[in-house]
Amino acid sequence: MARSFVAVLILFAVVLAQAAEPLDAFPAEVDGKRRHVIQLPKVVDESRFMVELVPGKSAIADCNLRSFSAPLQRQVLPGWSYPYYVLSELKPTPGTQKVCAPGSESRRFISVRGEGLILPYNSSLPLVVYLPEGVQLKYRVWRADKNLSDARTH
């Protein structure tokens, strides 16, 4: 009886230790970029969900549309096989050339545009992204409808 109780306690301690390990396995910085973490809640059918990463910076801008470009690279933590993502330095993209009203400048969030920013939903591991200094990470969750529509044959 006492042995089985000890075995259960050891198993419980191992499970608790493993629960803390995934995030602890990631370094706080990679190549001078800071770690940002998203922990997604569990949902019933994760295949119906996607996560859109929206990195960017808050900056003063006028009425012209602006964005940044920066490649997002998927990497794997050696020895763990946990994926993580590294965003390169931001480069401004050409904006529109509209004439803006005087005083139209304001501080706003200017996002990064590009490929690879929509990822599969996975609540079992933290979503870890390394960003250059001064870059913020926002995200949104996309959900597919349960209902499928039939395509018409022509």
Helices and strands as residue ranges (DSSP letters): H 2-24, E 29-30, E 33-38, G 46-48, E 49-61, E 68-69, E 72-76, E 83-87, E 91-92, E 106-113, E 118-120, E 127-131, E 136-143
